[in-house]
C-alpha cells in the first residue's frame, strides 16, 4: 500500500496554524448552539448482519431512540457497497427518516466504503464519485464546518453520520455504555482536569498536525479541561484522557493509561479506517482505539495523502467538544474534507453538555 506522502501539493490548513518557529496559539472557534440528542438521531440496522441487529437493538434501547427513527434495511455484509447499492440505501434513508432527524448512527462494521468514499461521508454529505480518480487530491469541503447549530439536515441538507463499530459485539456494548456514562460529567468543570493529549512524533509525514496544536494549558472557556503537548517517544502517564491525537502508522500499546467516558482518539495514517483489516500490514485499525477504551474515533478508508483537512483538526475538535456538543458533532466539525474518512463510535456522548434542568413547577393556586 502507498505510504502517506508529503509530495508537492500544498497543505492548506483547516484553521490558521502558527508559523514554524512561532508560539502556538488558539484559533477562534464560533459559538455552537444546541446539540443532536436521541430525539434527532436516526438509527439504521442491517437485518442481514447479526452484529448489526444485536448492537442496533441494544443502542436503541439504551439511548431511547424513538421507533419512528429506526430504519431496518438488508445490506450485503462486506466492506464495500456498489454505487447502485449505496444509491438505494441513501434513497431509502431519505424517504423513510423523519425530517427532524439531523444525524445518523449506522449499527454495523461493514460496509464502510463506497467508490473510495467512506460510507459515513457519502450518506452524510453526498457521494463524491471522482475520489477514486485521484485519492490524494482535495475533496469537496464539508458545509458542516461552517454551520453552528443542531439542525444541519433542515438547514444545510447534511446529516453527520457515525458507525457503531467495534471489533466485537461485547466491545460495542462497552463503547455504548461509555458514551452514556459520559453525558454531563464535565459540565461543571473538575478539580482534576480532563486532558487532551496531543502527541508529536518523529514520523514526518504523519506528524503534520503538530502545526495545528494549541498551547499547553487550560482550554479557553472550559473549566476543568486542559491540553498537554507530549512526545510519542517519551509519553508520560496519560491520566484522565479525554482526547488523544497523534500521527503514527501504529501507536504502541498501551494506547492510553486512563480513559474518561466519552474519550475521542485518532491517529493520522493512510488506512486506519479500513475497519475489516487486522492491521497486519503495519497500519493500526481505528477500532483498536475503541478496544482500548475510547468512545469515538476517525480514520481514512483510501489513501488520502497527508492533507490536514482530511483529518480531525485538534483545535476544532477540542473547542467543539468543550462547548457541549456530542462526539458526532465535534468530530464532524473538525474535519474539513471528510470524503475519505469514516467516523466511528457512540454518537451521542456529550461530557460537556449542560445538565438538563427540571421544568419550573406551576405556582400554587
Steps between C-alpha positions, in 0.01 A plus 500: 500500500609853431644693790385845600687749282624846572511562124486834320134572577450791734351407835242766574381517858146462631595758763785745464808335656777671684791567263797270546707611794235733644304458818193272480170677538132419509288563191161667534208256523145631446231434756309176439128483574318193631596140434358190333331270752316167477192688385683617186716192426402241242618140547551260208519123565604236244272199551742276306776558758473344849747758638284782366179358643653442845679836520218697341233359729717561808575855390137580430401378846785658696478839328123504465495551122134549398361212291413734211872583469619138470537370146560131424656418166667198342855555375788274393745440786823592322733797520353691205172596340467536125374830362158341441482354852602832651246696294221268613604531867535877478158537340337273757643709784384821332152357446452332838679714757290778653604851399592590858780237496823700476762226549541129431644198683583192291496186714767296321870459423462408133433653249704814557602614149341583165709599196800625706268701729429401855139397547455746787603788276303383196180469704576813700580750224467314169710264290805648324559246219814671368707415810630176348651687204751670733458415865778742600318798350291744704140391551183706537499711818242410759233768551472376858823672605331834432169412667466556873152375595346159572270464196739442210256289297237768507744788440784372277369161383763298686465227762825431688537122514694261723539121509441307822799283412727291721699179472222302671146531632620514865747775408219694332278460806782633720550795263130584523512492879802731504314747285198498727718525812672810358193720471520825704796374707719802423231765470596655832875469458727278707765564764717237330474605135411282205794492262551538126833333417650617171801289411775609262681214329822446304292382201525808278225407254250422775596774745361786287228584753760616752483840328136520610560408863390773743714605795516277805279606789132569565252481213343846455151522645500141630556458873664170590642430152865538404742427216828314544746499211705180522747298294412152379857388572476589870137496607423583862226305679182602319244577768137606454533481123211661313673571168810332358634595157820382339657420164642151477453197278451293814460633854692290754294336773371597744307754296424697817528437870165643611202591281209714608154401373438680172869509400592574136820364344651471153829462317591647162585220259381380160274205568397507866135517391505167314290338767522141372881490510704360785783748473738222396633727224643730768223762519287500812125458467301780668290232671804438720428839661149376583637178648744703711224711656428792268136580421544640147769516233569579135711359218529505122388217273705581187841666454445867590861623503564726794265790437415613851149589380431127460563435869362644825631847575604476867392853590160468336446162667594624847311829481186342351481220756561747783192697394273208589424342163507125442794291382324473163483877459846574640669259260303626199581861591871411503539345151486744210526237220338183638433310174755228578459486876279268703358628829472222759364488852207582727354810335314658792778507762502855639706549817481881489127517426316706763303301756130516403300718731163376627207700371388779729205394710179693467429742786259377764146634453 
